[in-house]
């Protein structure tokens, strides 16, 4: 289970870091990935697309917290908006990278295996952990499209 979660997270990392997904090289226009992104304490599926863009108006994108540079594996991305939320922009994202502090590494990986012991599941939890000094949030200039869908 952890392996498939890590692989799914790696797909989102690929999109976030390169601006396009691996599916752009195939004949598929999009690819659905299950149980990929947390939002408001619920897990969502996503449709990976090859669409990226630059410098949109801030009100037209949502924040996707990405943990690829956090220092630990196993934490899936977290969104600050979701389908049904009045602020949801249809899966248009601006990436914010999250990095755990030393105290955050100790808290989130108490067994010291390089994988989080528990996942943060909402933007509120991320902001709370930031306020307690467990992590730092670094906004980026990475923008892409990856719509959310309710998970089964």
Secondary structure, DSSP 4 states (H G I P E B T S, - for coil): -HHHHHHHHHHHHHHHHHSS-GGGGSS-SEEEEEEEEEETTEEEEEEEES-B-S---GGG-EEEEE-TTSS-BS---EES--TTSTT--SSEEEEEEEEE-HHHHHHHTTT-SSB-SS---SHHHHHHHHHTTSEEEEEEEEEEE--EEE--
